[in-house]
Amino acid sequence: MSLLLLFGGAGRATDTLRQVPELLIPADILVFGDKTQDGQVVLSVRTAWIEIIKAITDDPDFIYRVDPRKMEELIAGAYEREHWDVVLTPRSGDKGRDVIATKPGFGQVRIYDQVKRYTPGHIVTADEVRSLVGVLSIQKNVSKGVLTTTTTFAPNMYEEVQHLMPYRLELKNGDQLRDWLGDLDTRQQ
């Protein structure tokens, strides 16, 4: 697998952290099927997806160097590995959804996942969480919203949306994301 580091990418500079280079991953990490009105069906993950997950497991800071769109693809691949039917939405015009994951059958569940690949020090704002809650109130064919980030959430955010958790809304911070991806990595061995 050939990976190229791009310096001076979209990473945010903070007082406590030098600018994080973004990782350009030229290889496709997902196998796509048909296009739908919502996006493109994810059929499976490629070897590059597995290698990126291993890199994140080995070096937790690696996650900050993954391109934001590739992060959406990583999350789509994670749902696929857990046997969900998955659609990756387009880069723009996604209607507040990056990944749509559906567990078919009796008691069908549909999740909208909004993915925020941020660098350390850049938190997910209350407005971003509220925006996903708004999407959930408008879209009646979704069971739950998940906001997945590489960092953390605004102070008191969990308390503000506690009445929606865990059945309608889930806030997955960077530590929880790494644990989830690491668990998928260990199950593949």
N, C-alpha and C positions, 0 to 999 in steps of 0.2 A: 504494500500500500504506500503510495507516495503522498506525503503531506507537505504543505508549504506554509511557513509562517509569514504573515503579513504584519509588519510593524506600522504603528500609527493608524491602525484601523479604527473601528467604531467604539473601542473601549473608552470608558470615561475616566479622566484623571481625577484623583481625589487627593486631599492633603496627606493621607496616610499610605497611599498606594501609587506606585508609578503606573503609567498607562499600560494596560494589558494588551499584548498583541492579539489580534483576532486570528483564528486558525482558518485558513482557506482549505476546504476539503473538496478537491475537484471530482472525486469519485462519487457515484450515486451510492447512497447507503440504503435505499429502499427499492423494492421491486413494485412497480405500479401496475394497476389494472385499468379498468374503464374509467372514463371521466363521468362524473355525475353533475347535477345542478349545484351541488355544494363544493365539489372539488374533485380530487383524484383518489380512487380506491387504492389502499395499501394492501398488497398481496403477501409480502414477506420482507425480511430484512436481508441485506447482503453482508458479506464478511466484513466490510469496512465498518458497518454499524457495530458489530461485535467487538472489533478492535478499538473503536472509540469508547465503548462502554468499559472495556478493560483498562484503557488509559485513564479514564475518570476514576475507576476503582483504585488504580495504583497511585494516582496523583489527584487528590480532590480539587486542586486549583486548576487543573486542566479544563474543567467545565467552563471557566470564564473565558477561555480562548476559542471556544466553538462559536462559529458564526450564528447569529440569531435564527436564521432560516433553518440551518442544520439542526439547531436545538429543537425546533418544532418537529423536524423529521425524526430526531432521536426519540422524542416523546411519542410520536405516532408509532414508531417501531416498537416501543415498550408496550403499548397497548396491544399491538399485533402479537407480540410474543406471549401475552397473557390471554390470547385467543379471543380478542374482541374483533368485530368487523370495524375497520378503520377507514376514515376519509380524511385526507390532508387538504385543508382549504387553501385557496390561492393566497399569494403574498398580500395582495390588497383586495379590498372588498369582501373580507372574510366574515363580516357581520358580527364581530366580537368573538369569533371562534377560530382557533388555529387547528384543532384536532376534534373530529367527531368520532366517538367510539361507541359502538352499540353491541350489547350482549343480547343476541337473539334468543328466541324461545319463550317459554312460559315465564311471566314476570319480567319481560324484556326491559332493559335499562339502556338509556342513552345519555352519554356524557358529552358536554362541550368543555374542552380544555383550552384555556387561554394561556399561552406560554410567554414568559418574560425572562429573557436571558440578559441579566444585568451583571455589572461588575461589582465587586465589594464596595459597600458604602452607598450604593444606589438602591434604595428601597422601593418596593411596590407601594404606590400611594393609595390613600383611602378612595380617591376618585376612580382609580383603576379597578379596585375591588367593587365599588358601587356600580361601575359600568357593567361588569359581568352580572351582577345581581339584576340590573335592568334588562339585560339580554334574557335572563331566566324568566323574568316576568312577562316578557313579550312573546317568547317562543314557548308554546304550550306542548311541543312534542319532545321536550328534553326533561330528563329525570333529575339531572344534577349538573352543576357547574364546578369545574376545578380550575383554580388559578395556580399554575406551577411556575415557580421562580428559582433562579440560581442563588438568590440572596434571601431577603426577609421582607416582612410587611410593616407598614406604618404602625407606630405605637397605638395601642388600644384597638387595633383593627379586629382582632379575634373577639374581643368583648362586643364590639359593635354588631358583628354578624353572627354572634353565638346562637341566636334563635334559628338560624338557617343550617347550622352545622350539626351533625355530619351528613344529614340526609339530602339536603338541597344544595349545599355549598361545601367545598373543601379548599382550604388554603394550604398548599404544599410548598414549604420553604426549601432552601437549598440543601439543608441537612437531610430532610425527608426525601428529597429528590435523589440525592446521592445514595441513600439507603435503598430506595426502590430500584435504582439502576444496578447497584451492587448486588442486590438480591437476585435480579434477573441474570447477572453475570455468573453468580455461583450456581444457579440452577442449570446453566448451559454446560457446565463442566462435567 
